[in-house]
Amino acid sequence: MSLSNYKGFAACGGFSYGDVLGAGEGWAKSILLNARARDEFETFFKRGDVFALGVCNGCQMMSNLHDIIPGAAGWPKFLKNKSEQFEARFVMVEVAESPSLFFSGMAGSRMAVATAHGEGRAVFADGIAQANALVALRYVDNRGAATETYPANPNGSPAGITGLTTADGRFTILMPHPERVFRSVQQSWHPQAWGEDSPWMRMFRNARVWVG
């Protein structure tokens, strides 16, 4: 199988690659330590006409592929939650101003989203890497401020960081699960005026617009 015919991919969560801690890193190593797979993915990422999204385990996986993703060198690893527990809950996030194609036109939006992970705490190599990170999503408190306080921030990530992208916006990684709440009825509450789709549906439509 070749990635040459694909315009994009989504690396999903839900304990993809195993119902164990560290599964995302193992998933990445199955690519990095296989010469053919590494070559396929590295060639894919170097193309200028493709995109990729990593969610939860997929976020961990792509963060561990940072050496072969242009612009991802400063991405963090995602390690054990500060609570040392698996955290499954609704939290509030804010879409940050970023070049991510998925969040085009959505900066400043604050929306509830599902989270479900045991290893979602972003750990940067150093303060410089964190300062230079292109943040796409942050956990916020009930006043809309970025937070490190539990449970509004379920894993303890610094400055509430829970989503990142690259300078060209083509590759984005997220710890929360927007794909679990793209319909209004999947939200814990929603205004009646929303209709069928929740605001999270826009990020998938943005991807379709980008593909053309």
CYANA upper distance limits for C-alpha pairs under 8 A (distance plus 0.5 A):
  2 SER  CA     40 GLU  CA      7.23
  3 LEU  CA     40 GLU  CA      6.87
  3 LEU  CA     41 PHE  CA      7.83
  3 LEU  CA     44 PHE  CA      6.94
  4 SER  CA     44 PHE  CA      7.32
  6 TYR  CA     50 VAL  CA      8.16
  7 LYS  CA     49 ASP  CA      7.22
  7 LYS  CA     50 VAL  CA      5.19
  7 LYS  CA     51 PHE  CA      7.06
  7 LYS  CA    211 VAL  CA      7.94
  8 GLY  CA     50 VAL  CA      5.72
  8 GLY  CA     51 PHE  CA      5.11
  8 GLY  CA     52 ALA  CA      5.79
  9 PHE  CA     51 PHE  CA      7.28
  9 PHE  CA     52 ALA  CA      5.43
  9 PHE  CA     53 LEU  CA      7.01
 10 ALA  CA     52 ALA  CA      6.14
 10 ALA  CA     53 LEU  CA      5.14
 10 ALA  CA     54 GLY  CA      6.30
 10 ALA  CA     55 VAL  CA      8.20
 10 ALA  CA     58 GLY  CA      8.19
 11 ALA  CA     52 ALA  CA      8.17
 11 ALA  CA     53 LEU  CA      6.64
 11 ALA  CA     54 GLY  CA      5.17
 11 ALA  CA     55 VAL  CA      6.77
 11 ALA  CA     57 ASN  CA      8.12
 11 ALA  CA     58 GLY  CA      4.87
 11 ALA  CA     59 CYS  CA      7.86
 11 ALA  CA     61 MET  CA      8.38
 11 ALA  CA     62 MET  CA      8.44
 12 CYS  CA     16 SER  CA      7.18
 12 CYS  CA     54 GLY  CA      6.69
 12 CYS  CA     55 VAL  CA      5.71
 12 CYS  CA     56 CYS  CA      7.34
 12 CYS  CA     57 ASN  CA      7.02
 12 CYS  CA     58 GLY  CA      5.49
 12 CYS  CA     59 CYS  CA      8.49
 13 GLY  CA     54 GLY  CA      8.44
 13 GLY  CA     55 VAL  CA      5.89
 13 GLY  CA     56 CYS  CA      5.16
 13 GLY  CA     57 ASN  CA      5.04
 13 GLY  CA     58 GLY  CA      6.05
 13 GLY  CA     59 CYS  CA      8.35
 13 GLY  CA    177 HIS  CA      8.29
 14 GLY  CA     56 CYS  CA      7.84
 14 GLY  CA     57 ASN  CA      7.45
 15 PHE  CA     19 ASP  CA      5.47
 15 PHE  CA     20 VAL  CA      7.55
 15 PHE  CA     23 ALA  CA      7.43
 15 PHE  CA     57 ASN  CA      6.54
 16 SER  CA     23 ALA  CA      7.66
 16 SER  CA     24 GLY  CA      7.96
 16 SER  CA     57 ASN  CA      6.62
 16 SER  CA     58 GLY  CA      7.98
 17 TYR  CA     23 ALA  CA      6.22
 17 TYR  CA     24 GLY  CA      7.47
 17 TYR  CA     26 GLY  CA      8.11
 17 TYR  CA     27 TRP  CA      6.47
 18 GLY  CA     23 ALA  CA      6.14
 19 ASP  CA     23 ALA  CA      7.71
 21 LEU  CA    118 GLY  CA      7.76
 21 LEU  CA    119 GLU  CA      7.76
 22 GLY  CA     26 GLY  CA      6.89
 22 GLY  CA    119 GLU  CA      8.28
 23 ALA  CA     27 TRP  CA      6.56
 23 ALA  CA     57 ASN  CA      7.35
 24 GLY  CA     28 ALA  CA      6.83
 24 GLY  CA     57 ASN  CA      5.24
 24 GLY  CA     58 GLY  CA      6.82
 24 GLY  CA     59 CYS  CA      8.02
 24 GLY  CA     60 GLN  CA      5.33
 24 GLY  CA     61 MET  CA      4.88
 25 GLU  CA     29 LYS  CA      6.76
 25 GLU  CA     60 GLN  CA      6.74
 25 GLU  CA     61 MET  CA      5.91
 25 GLU  CA     64 ASN  CA      6.76
 26 GLY  CA     30 SER  CA      6.80
 26 GLY  CA     61 MET  CA      8.21
 27 TRP  CA     31 ILE  CA      7.46
 27 TRP  CA     61 MET  CA      6.43
 28 ALA  CA     32 LEU  CA      6.68
 28 ALA  CA     61 MET  CA      5.38
 28 ALA  CA     62 MET  CA      7.47
 28 ALA  CA     64 ASN  CA      6.46
 28 ALA  CA     65 LEU  CA      6.74
 29 LYS  CA     33 LEU  CA      6.04
 29 LYS  CA     34 ASN  CA      8.46
 30 SER  CA     34 ASN  CA      6.73
 30 SER  CA     37 ALA  CA      8.47
 31 ILE  CA     35 ALA  CA      8.24
 31 ILE  CA     37 ALA  CA      5.66
 31 ILE  CA     38 ARG  CA      5.64
 31 ILE  CA     41 PHE  CA      8.30
 32 LEU  CA     37 ALA  CA      7.72
 32 LEU  CA     38 ARG  CA      5.63
 32 LEU  CA     65 LEU  CA      7.98
 33 LEU  CA     38 ARG  CA      7.67
 34 ASN  CA     38 ARG  CA      6.42
 35 ALA  CA     39 ASP  CA      6.60
 36 ARG  CA     40 GLU  CA      6.75
 37 ALA  CA     41 PHE  CA      6.75
 38 ARG  CA     42 GLU  CA      6.39
 39 ASP  CA     43 THR  CA      6.45
 40 GLU  CA     44 PHE  CA      6.67
 41 PHE  CA     45 PHE  CA      6.61
 41 PHE  CA     68 ILE  CA      8.29
 42 GLU  CA     46 LYS  CA      6.76
 42 GLU  CA     68 ILE  CA      5.88
 42 GLU  CA     69 ILE  CA      7.56
 43 THR  CA     47 ARG  CA      7.12
 44 PHE  CA     50 VAL  CA      7.86
 45 PHE  CA     50 VAL  CA      7.72
 45 PHE  CA     51 PHE  CA      8.42
 45 PHE  CA     68 ILE  CA      7.64
 45 PHE  CA     69 ILE  CA      6.16
 45 PHE  CA     70 PRO  CA      7.47
 46 LYS  CA     69 ILE  CA      7.82
 46 LYS  CA     70 PRO  CA      7.31
 50 VAL  CA    170 ARG  CA      7.44
 51 PHE  CA    170 ARG  CA      5.18
 51 PHE  CA    171 PHE  CA      6.10
 52 ALA  CA    170 ARG  CA      7.03
 52 ALA  CA    171 PHE  CA      5.43
 52 ALA  CA    172 THR  CA      7.03
 53 LEU  CA     58 GLY  CA      8.26
 53 LEU  CA     59 CYS  CA      8.28
 53 LEU  CA    171 PHE  CA      6.52
 53 LEU  CA    172 THR  CA      5.57
 53 LEU  CA    173 ILE  CA      6.25
 53 LEU  CA    174 LEU  CA      8.36
 54 GLY  CA     58 GLY  CA      4.72
 54 GLY  CA     59 CYS  CA      4.70
 54 GLY  CA     60 GLN  CA      8.14
 54 GLY  CA     61 MET  CA      7.96
 54 GLY  CA     62 MET  CA      6.69
 54 GLY  CA    172 THR  CA      6.90
 54 GLY  CA    173 ILE  CA      5.03
 54 GLY  CA    174 LEU  CA      6.65
 55 VAL  CA     59 CYS  CA      5.10
 55 VAL  CA     60 GLN  CA      8.38
 55 VAL  CA    173 ILE  CA      6.50
 55 VAL  CA    174 LEU  CA      5.43
 55 VAL  CA    175 MET  CA      6.04
 55 VAL  CA    176 PRO  CA      7.27
 55 VAL  CA    177 HIS  CA      6.95
 56 CYS  CA     60 GLN  CA      6.88
 56 CYS  CA    116 ALA  CA      8.41
 56 CYS  CA    117 HIS  CA      7.56
 56 CYS  CA    120 GLY  CA      8.04
 56 CYS  CA    174 LEU  CA      6.85
 56 CYS  CA    175 MET  CA      4.92
 56 CYS  CA    176 PRO  CA      6.87
 56 CYS  CA    177 HIS  CA      7.57
 57 ASN  CA     61 MET  CA      6.58
 57 ASN  CA    175 MET  CA      8.43
 58 GLY  CA     62 MET  CA      6.55
 58 GLY  CA    173 ILE  CA      8.14
 59 CYS  CA     63 SER  CA      6.53
 59 CYS  CA    173 ILE  CA      5.38
 59 CYS  CA    174 LEU  CA      6.15
 59 CYS  CA    175 MET  CA      6.64
 60 GLN  CA     64 ASN  CA      6.84
 60 GLN  CA     77 LYS  CA      7.44
 60 GLN  CA     78 PHE  CA      6.51
 61 MET  CA     65 LEU  CA      7.10
 62 MET  CA     66 HIS  CA      7.14
 62 MET  CA    173 ILE  CA      7.63
 63 SER  CA     72 ALA  CA      8.18
 63 SER  CA     75 TRP  CA      6.59
 63 SER  CA     76 PRO  CA      7.10
 63 SER  CA     77 LYS  CA      6.66
 63 SER  CA     78 PHE  CA      8.37
 63 SER  CA    173 ILE  CA      8.01
 64 ASN  CA     77 LYS  CA      7.47
 65 LEU  CA     69 ILE  CA      6.95
 66 HIS  CA     70 PRO  CA      8.12
 66 HIS  CA     71 GLY  CA      8.49
 66 HIS  CA     72 ALA  CA      5.43
 66 HIS  CA     73 ALA  CA      5.79
 66 HIS  CA     74 GLY  CA      8.25
 66 HIS  CA     75 TRP  CA      7.28
 67 ASP  CA     72 ALA  CA      7.71
 67 ASP  CA     73 ALA  CA      6.63
 69 ILE  CA     73 ALA  CA      8.10
 70 PRO  CA    166 THR  CA      8.13
 71 GLY  CA    166 THR  CA      5.67
 71 GLY  CA    167 ALA  CA      6.74
 72 ALA  CA    165 THR  CA      8.16
 72 ALA  CA    166 THR  CA      6.50
 74 GLY  CA    124 PHE  CA      7.98
 74 GLY  CA    125 ALA  CA      8.05
 74 GLY  CA    129 ALA  CA      5.70
 74 GLY  CA    130 GLN  CA      8.07
 74 GLY  CA    132 ASN  CA      8.12
 74 GLY  CA    133 ALA  CA      7.13
 75 TRP  CA    124 PHE  CA      7.41
 75 TRP  CA    129 ALA  CA      7.96
 75 TRP  CA    133 ALA  CA      7.47
 75 TRP  CA    164 LEU  CA      7.97
 76 PRO  CA    122 ALA  CA      6.12
 76 PRO  CA    123 VAL  CA      5.62
 76 PRO  CA    124 PHE  CA      4.84
 76 PRO  CA    125 ALA  CA      7.19
 76 PRO  CA    130 GLN  CA      8.50
 77 LYS  CA    121 ARG  CA      8.47
 77 LYS  CA    122 ALA  CA      6.31
 77 LYS  CA    123 VAL  CA      5.80
 77 LYS  CA    124 PHE  CA      7.05
 78 PHE  CA    119 GLU  CA      6.42
 78 PHE  CA    120 GLY  CA      5.60
 78 PHE  CA    121 ARG  CA      5.57
 78 PHE  CA    122 ALA  CA      5.17
 78 PHE  CA    123 VAL  CA      6.55
 79 LEU  CA    119 GLU  CA      5.13
 79 LEU  CA    120 GLY  CA      6.30
 79 LEU  CA    121 ARG  CA      5.63
 79 LEU  CA    122 ALA  CA      7.07
 79 LEU  CA    123 VAL  CA      7.35
 80 LYS  CA     84 GLU  CA      6.79
 80 LYS  CA    118 GLY  CA      6.42
 80 LYS  CA    119 GLU  CA      4.46
 80 LYS  CA    120 GLY  CA      6.85
 80 LYS  CA    121 ARG  CA      6.61
 80 LYS  CA    155 ASN  CA      8.14
 81 ASN  CA     85 GLN  CA      7.06
 81 ASN  CA     86 PHE  CA      8.09
 81 ASN  CA    118 GLY  CA      6.27
 81 ASN  CA    119 GLU  CA      5.73
 81 ASN  CA    120 GLY  CA      6.35
 81 ASN  CA    121 ARG  CA      5.84
 81 ASN  CA    154 PRO  CA      7.84
 81 ASN  CA    155 ASN  CA      4.75
 81 ASN  CA    156 GLY  CA      6.92
 82 LYS  CA    121 ARG  CA      7.80
 82 LYS  CA    155 ASN  CA      6.01
 82 LYS  CA    156 GLY  CA      6.05
 83 SER  CA    154 PRO  CA      8.33
 83 SER  CA    155 ASN  CA      7.22
 83 SER  CA    156 GLY  CA      8.46
 84 GLU  CA    118 GLY  CA      7.76
 85 GLN  CA    118 GLY  CA      6.40
 86 PHE  CA    116 ALA  CA      7.55
 86 PHE  CA    117 HIS  CA      5.95
 86 PHE  CA    118 GLY  CA      4.52
 86 PHE  CA    119 GLU  CA      8.24
 87 GLU  CA    115 THR  CA      7.61
 87 GLU  CA    116 ALA  CA      5.95
 87 GLU  CA    117 HIS  CA      6.00
 87 GLU  CA    118 GLY  CA      6.57
 87 GLU  CA    154 PRO  CA      6.88
 87 GLU  CA    155 ASN  CA      8.19
 88 ALA  CA    114 ALA  CA      7.86
 88 ALA  CA    115 THR  CA      5.84
 88 ALA  CA    116 ALA  CA      4.55
 88 ALA  CA    117 HIS  CA      7.07
 89 ARG  CA    114 ALA  CA      6.41
 89 ARG  CA    115 THR  CA      5.99
 89 ARG  CA    116 ALA  CA      7.18
 90 PHE  CA    112 ALA  CA      6.73
 90 PHE  CA    113 VAL  CA      5.96
 90 PHE  CA    114 ALA  CA      5.13
 90 PHE  CA    115 THR  CA      6.66
 90 PHE  CA    188 SER  CA      8.34
 91 VAL  CA    112 ALA  CA      5.93
 91 VAL  CA    113 VAL  CA      6.14
 91 VAL  CA    114 ALA  CA      7.04
 91 VAL  CA    115 THR  CA      7.63
 91 VAL  CA    139 TYR  CA      7.82
 91 VAL  CA    152 ALA  CA      6.42
 91 VAL  CA    153 ASN  CA      7.96
 91 VAL  CA    154 PRO  CA      8.44
 92 MET  CA    110 ARG  CA      7.16
 92 MET  CA    111 MET  CA      6.06
 92 MET  CA    112 ALA  CA      4.92
 92 MET  CA    113 VAL  CA      6.81
 92 MET  CA    139 TYR  CA      6.46
 92 MET  CA    140 VAL  CA      6.26
 92 MET  CA    141 ASP  CA      7.44
 92 MET  CA    142 ASN  CA      8.36
 92 MET  CA    152 ALA  CA      7.51
 93 VAL  CA    110 ARG  CA      6.04
 93 VAL  CA    111 MET  CA      6.15
 93 VAL  CA    112 ALA  CA      6.83
 93 VAL  CA    113 VAL  CA      7.64
 93 VAL  CA    137 LEU  CA      6.92
 93 VAL  CA    138 ARG  CA      5.87
 93 VAL  CA    139 TYR  CA      4.88
 93 VAL  CA    140 VAL  CA      5.82
 94 GLU  CA    107 ALA  CA      8.24
 94 GLU  CA    108 GLY  CA      6.60
 94 GLU  CA    109 SER  CA      6.06
 94 GLU  CA    110 ARG  CA      4.82
 94 GLU  CA    111 MET  CA      7.06
 94 GLU  CA    137 LEU  CA      6.23
 94 GLU  CA    138 ARG  CA      5.93
 94 GLU  CA    139 TYR  CA      6.97
 94 GLU  CA    140 VAL  CA      6.92
 94 GLU  CA    144 GLY  CA      8.11
 95 VAL  CA    103 PHE  CA      7.81
 95 VAL  CA    106 MET  CA      6.93
 95 VAL  CA    107 ALA  CA      5.45
 95 VAL  CA    108 GLY  CA      5.88
 95 VAL  CA    109 SER  CA      5.90
 95 VAL  CA    110 ARG  CA      7.04
 95 VAL  CA    136 ALA  CA      6.44
 95 VAL  CA    137 LEU  CA      5.28
 95 VAL  CA    138 ARG  CA      7.27
 96 ALA  CA    107 ALA  CA      5.68
 96 ALA  CA    108 GLY  CA      6.60
 96 ALA  CA    135 VAL  CA      6.90
 96 ALA  CA    136 ALA  CA      5.47
 96 ALA  CA    137 LEU  CA      5.97
 96 ALA  CA    138 ARG  CA      7.54
 97 GLU  CA    107 ALA  CA      5.49
 97 GLU  CA    108 GLY  CA      7.74
 97 GLU  CA    135 VAL  CA      8.23
 97 GLU  CA    136 ALA  CA      7.28
 98 SER  CA    103 PHE  CA      8.19
 98 SER  CA    107 ALA  CA      8.07
 98 SER  CA    134 LEU  CA      6.94
 98 SER  CA    135 VAL  CA      7.10
 98 SER  CA    136 ALA  CA      6.20
 98 SER  CA    165 THR  CA      8.03
 98 SER  CA    169 GLY  CA      8.05
 99 PRO  CA    103 PHE  CA      8.31
 99 PRO  CA    104 SER  CA      7.86
 99 PRO  CA    165 THR  CA      7.84
 99 PRO  CA    166 THR  CA      7.93
 99 PRO  CA    167 ALA  CA      6.87
 99 PRO  CA    168 ASP  CA      6.76
 99 PRO  CA    169 GLY  CA      5.04
100 SER  CA    104 SER  CA      7.07
100 SER  CA    136 ALA  CA      7.43
100 SER  CA    165 THR  CA      6.30
100 SER  CA    166 THR  CA      7.71
100 SER  CA    168 ASP  CA      7.81
100 SER  CA    169 GLY  CA      4.23
100 SER  CA    170 ARG  CA      6.78
100 SER  CA    171 PHE  CA      7.76
100 SER  CA    172 THR  CA      7.01
101 LEU  CA    169 GLY  CA      5.75
101 LEU  CA    170 ARG  CA      6.57
101 LEU  CA    206 ASN  CA      7.07
101 LEU  CA    207 ALA  CA      6.97
101 LEU  CA    210 TRP  CA      7.50
102 PHE  CA    169 GLY  CA      8.48
102 PHE  CA    172 THR  CA      8.31
102 PHE  CA    202 ARG  CA      8.44
102 PHE  CA    203 MET  CA      5.07
102 PHE  CA    204 PHE  CA      7.14
102 PHE  CA    206 ASN  CA      5.92
102 PHE  CA    207 ALA  CA      6.13
103 PHE  CA    107 ALA  CA      7.42
103 PHE  CA    136 ALA  CA      8.23
103 PHE  CA    202 ARG  CA      8.34
103 PHE  CA    203 MET  CA      6.07
103 PHE  CA    206 ASN  CA      7.62
104 SER  CA    203 MET  CA      8.11
104 SER  CA    206 ASN  CA      7.14
110 ARG  CA    144 GLY  CA      8.10
111 MET  CA    199 PRO  CA      8.23
112 ALA  CA    187 GLN  CA      7.93
113 VAL  CA    176 PRO  CA      7.09
113 VAL  CA    177 HIS  CA      7.00
113 VAL  CA    178 PRO  CA      6.56
113 VAL  CA    180 ARG  CA      8.49
113 VAL  CA    181 VAL  CA      7.06
113 VAL  CA    187 GLN  CA      8.23
114 ALA  CA    176 PRO  CA      6.45
114 ALA  CA    177 HIS  CA      5.82
114 ALA  CA    178 PRO  CA      7.36
114 ALA  CA    180 ARG  CA      7.20
114 ALA  CA    181 VAL  CA      7.46
115 THR  CA    175 MET  CA      7.78
115 THR  CA    176 PRO  CA      5.16
115 THR  CA    177 HIS  CA      6.29
116 ALA  CA    176 PRO  CA      7.74
116 ALA  CA    177 HIS  CA      8.25
117 HIS  CA    175 MET  CA      8.48
118 GLY  CA    155 ASN  CA      8.43
119 GLU  CA    155 ASN  CA      8.01
120 GLY  CA    155 ASN  CA      6.22
120 GLY  CA    157 SER  CA      8.03
120 GLY  CA    162 THR  CA      8.41
120 GLY  CA    175 MET  CA      6.74
121 ARG  CA    155 ASN  CA      5.54
121 ARG  CA    156 GLY  CA      6.23
121 ARG  CA    157 SER  CA      5.09
121 ARG  CA    158 PRO  CA      8.49
122 ALA  CA    156 GLY  CA      8.49
122 ALA  CA    157 SER  CA      5.50
122 ALA  CA    158 PRO  CA      7.46
122 ALA  CA    161 ILE  CA      7.54
122 ALA  CA    162 THR  CA      7.64
123 VAL  CA    157 SER  CA      7.76
123 VAL  CA    158 PRO  CA      8.40
124 PHE  CA    129 ALA  CA      6.70
124 PHE  CA    130 GLN  CA      6.36
125 ALA  CA    129 ALA  CA      6.79
125 ALA  CA    130 GLN  CA      8.32
126 ASP  CA    130 GLN  CA      7.07
127 GLY  CA    131 ALA  CA      6.56
128 ILE  CA    132 ASN  CA      6.65
129 ALA  CA    133 ALA  CA      6.57
133 ALA  CA    164 LEU  CA      7.58
134 LEU  CA    164 LEU  CA      6.09
134 LEU  CA    165 THR  CA      6.12
134 LEU  CA    166 THR  CA      7.02
134 LEU  CA    167 ALA  CA      7.70
135 VAL  CA    161 ILE  CA      7.16
135 VAL  CA    162 THR  CA      8.30
135 VAL  CA    163 GLY  CA      6.39
135 VAL  CA    164 LEU  CA      4.98
135 VAL  CA    165 THR  CA      6.99
136 ALA  CA    162 THR  CA      8.16
136 ALA  CA    163 GLY  CA      5.39
136 ALA  CA    164 LEU  CA      5.30
136 ALA  CA    165 THR  CA      6.73
136 ALA  CA    172 THR  CA      8.38
137 LEU  CA    161 ILE  CA      6.75
137 LEU  CA    162 THR  CA      5.96
137 LEU  CA    163 GLY  CA      5.03
137 LEU  CA    164 LEU  CA      7.39
137 LEU  CA    174 LEU  CA      8.06
138 ARG  CA    146 ALA  CA      6.72
138 ARG  CA    147 THR  CA      8.48
138 ARG  CA    159 ALA  CA      7.89
138 ARG  CA    160 GLY  CA      5.23
138 ARG  CA    161 ILE  CA      5.07
138 ARG  CA    162 THR  CA      5.83
138 ARG  CA    163 GLY  CA      7.29
139 TYR  CA    146 ALA  CA      6.23
139 TYR  CA    147 THR  CA      6.49
139 TYR  CA    148 GLU  CA      8.28
139 TYR  CA    152 ALA  CA      7.26
139 TYR  CA    153 ASN  CA      6.18
139 TYR  CA    160 GLY  CA      5.08
139 TYR  CA    161 ILE  CA      7.06
139 TYR  CA    162 THR  CA      7.25
140 VAL  CA    144 GLY  CA      5.66
140 VAL  CA    145 ALA  CA      5.50
140 VAL  CA    146 ALA  CA      4.79
140 VAL  CA    147 THR  CA      5.72
140 VAL  CA    152 ALA  CA      7.20
140 VAL  CA    153 ASN  CA      7.87
140 VAL  CA    160 GLY  CA      7.27
141 ASP  CA    145 ALA  CA      6.02
141 ASP  CA    146 ALA  CA      7.00
141 ASP  CA    147 THR  CA      6.46
141 ASP  CA    152 ALA  CA      6.32
146 ALA  CA    159 ALA  CA      6.46
146 ALA  CA    160 GLY  CA      5.85
147 THR  CA    152 ALA  CA      7.59
147 THR  CA    153 ASN  CA      6.76
147 THR  CA    159 ALA  CA      6.43
147 THR  CA    160 GLY  CA      5.49
148 GLU  CA    152 ALA  CA      8.11
148 GLU  CA    153 ASN  CA      5.92
148 GLU  CA    156 GLY  CA      5.84
148 GLU  CA    157 SER  CA      6.80
148 GLU  CA    158 PRO  CA      6.60
148 GLU  CA    159 ALA  CA      6.47
148 GLU  CA    160 GLY  CA      5.89
149 THR  CA    153 ASN  CA      5.99
149 THR  CA    154 PRO  CA      8.44
149 THR  CA    156 GLY  CA      7.43
150 TYR  CA    154 PRO  CA      6.00
150 TYR  CA    155 ASN  CA      7.89
150 TYR  CA    156 GLY  CA      7.47
153 ASN  CA    157 SER  CA      7.72
153 ASN  CA    160 GLY  CA      6.93
156 GLY  CA    160 GLY  CA      7.88
157 SER  CA    161 ILE  CA      6.29
157 SER  CA    162 THR  CA      7.56
162 THR  CA    174 LEU  CA      6.42
162 THR  CA    175 MET  CA      6.12
162 THR  CA    176 PRO  CA      7.78
163 GLY  CA    172 THR  CA      7.73
163 GLY  CA    173 ILE  CA      5.99
163 GLY  CA    174 LEU  CA      4.70
163 GLY  CA    175 MET  CA      6.89
164 LEU  CA    172 THR  CA      6.21
164 LEU  CA    173 ILE  CA      5.93
164 LEU  CA    174 LEU  CA      7.17
165 THR  CA    169 GLY  CA      6.29
165 THR  CA    170 ARG  CA      7.93
165 THR  CA    171 PHE  CA      6.11
165 THR  CA    172 THR  CA      4.74
165 THR  CA    173 ILE  CA      6.86
166 THR  CA    170 ARG  CA      7.12
166 THR  CA    171 PHE  CA      6.29
166 THR  CA    172 THR  CA      7.31
177 HIS  CA    181 VAL  CA      7.90
178 PRO  CA    182 PHE  CA      6.84
178 PRO  CA    200 TRP  CA      6.51
179 GLU  CA    200 TRP  CA      8.18
180 ARG  CA    186 GLN  CA      7.58
181 VAL  CA    185 VAL  CA      8.43
181 VAL  CA    186 GLN  CA      5.47
181 VAL  CA    187 GLN  CA      6.46
181 VAL  CA    198 SER  CA      7.45
181 VAL  CA    200 TRP  CA      7.34
182 PHE  CA    186 GLN  CA      7.66
182 PHE  CA    197 ASP  CA      6.63
182 PHE  CA    198 SER  CA      5.66
182 PHE  CA    199 PRO  CA      7.53
182 PHE  CA    200 TRP  CA      5.56
182 PHE  CA    201 MET  CA      5.41
183 ARG  CA    187 GLN  CA      7.82
183 ARG  CA    196 GLU  CA      6.40
183 ARG  CA    197 ASP  CA      5.03
183 ARG  CA    198 SER  CA      5.37
183 ARG  CA    200 TRP  CA      8.48
183 ARG  CA    201 MET  CA      7.88
184 SER  CA    190 HIS  CA      6.93
184 SER  CA    194 TRP  CA      7.41
184 SER  CA    195 GLY  CA      7.38
184 SER  CA    196 GLU  CA      6.13
184 SER  CA    197 ASP  CA      5.73
184 SER  CA    198 SER  CA      4.95
185 VAL  CA    189 TRP  CA      8.32
185 VAL  CA    190 HIS  CA      8.23
185 VAL  CA    196 GLU  CA      8.03
187 GLN  CA    198 SER  CA      8.31
190 HIS  CA    194 TRP  CA      7.52
194 TRP  CA    198 SER  CA      7.16
197 ASP  CA    201 MET  CA      6.74
200 TRP  CA    204 PHE  CA      8.18
201 MET  CA    205 ARG  CA      7.00
202 ARG  CA    206 ASN  CA      6.43
203 MET  CA    207 ALA  CA      6.95
204 PHE  CA    208 ARG  CA      7.01
205 ARG  CA    209 VAL  CA      6.73
206 ASN  CA    210 TRP  CA      6.68
207 ALA  CA    211 VAL  CA      6.79
208 ARG  CA    212 GLY  CA      6.86
